[in-house]
C-alpha cells in the first residue's frame, strides 16, 4: 500500500521476476552463461534432484550458451571432463577444455550439448 496526499493506493508487485533478475546479477557469467550454485530455494523452484552442480540463470542472446541451446533452469553437471559441483568448477572447466561439451539435466532428462571451437 502506498500513501499519497493522505490517501492509500493499493499496488501489486510481481516479485518472482525481480528475484530472478537479482539472482542473475549475483551469478557468475562465462561466455554469456550466468549460473548460480544449487541451493534450497533454486532446488525447490526448479524441482531439482541434485545437491551439486550449477543452475543456468540467464543466457546472453549472442553468447556461446545460446549457440549451445542452454536455457534458464538447466543444471550443468559436467563440462568436458570436469565435473561441475559449483561456480568455481564451472569457471575452471573453460580453462581446461578446447571444445565445449556440456552434460546437463533439463527437466529430468540428461542431455549432451557440444560446440566445437
N, C-alpha and C positions, 0 to 999 in steps of 0.2 A: 504494500500500500504506500502510495506517495501522498504527501500533503503539499498542496499548493494554494496559497491565499486562503488558508484555513479550511480548505475543502479536501476531502480524501478522494483519491483516484486509485482504482484497482488496476494493477498492471500484471500481466502474465509474462514470465520469462521462460525461454527454452534452455534449460540448464545442461542437458546432455551434449549438445553441440559445443557449448562453451568448454565443458570439461574435456572433450576430445581435442579441441584446439590447444588448450593449455597443456595436455599430455604430449601432443605433437611438438610443442615448443620445448619441452623438457627432454624430449627424446634425442638420441644420438642419430645424426644423419651421415650416411656414407653413400656417395653416388646417387643422391636423391631418394634414399630409402631411410625413413625415420623409424626407429624401433625403440621399444621400451622393454625392460625386464618383466617377466611374468610375475605378477603379484596377485594378491587375493582379489582385488577389485577387477582387474583385467580377466582373471580366471573365471570369475562369475559373469562378467559382461559378455565374454565371447564363448562361454561354456567350454573352457579348455580342460583337457585332461592331463596336462603337463605341469611340472613344477620347475622345469628348466627350459631354456630357450628364450627367444625374444619375439614379441608381437609386433608386427608391422602396423605402425600408427598412421603413416602418411607416405605417399609415393608421389614424387615430383613428376609432372607430365612429360618432361623431356629427359628424364634420367634413365639409368640402367634398370632400375626397379620396374619402371613402366614397360621397357622393352622385354624384360623377363616375364611380365604378366603378374607381378606381385600385386596384392590387394590388401587394404587395411583389414586387420583381423587374422591374416596369415601368420602362422607360427614358424619361424625359421629354426630348424633343428640342426642343419649341417650346411657348411659352405666348403666346397672342395672336399678335402679330407679332414677338415676341422669341425669337430662337434661344437655347436653353439649353445653354451649354457647361459650366457649373459651378454650384456652390451660390449664388454671388453673382448670376449671371444669373437663377437660379430666384427669388431674393428680389426682385430688381428688377422682374421681369415682373409681379408683382402690383400694383406701384405705377403701372404704365402702362396696365393693361387693366381695363376696366369689366366686361366679360363674361369668363367663364373658358372658354377654348378651348384644350385641350391636344392636342398631337400626340405620341403615344407609340409606342414599339415594345414589343410584348408577344409574346414567343416568336417573333420574326422577322416579325411582322405589324405594319404601320403602321396605327394606329387614331387617329381623331379623337374626342375627348370634349368635350362642350360643356355648360356650365351657365350660363344667363342669370341675372344678379343684379338 
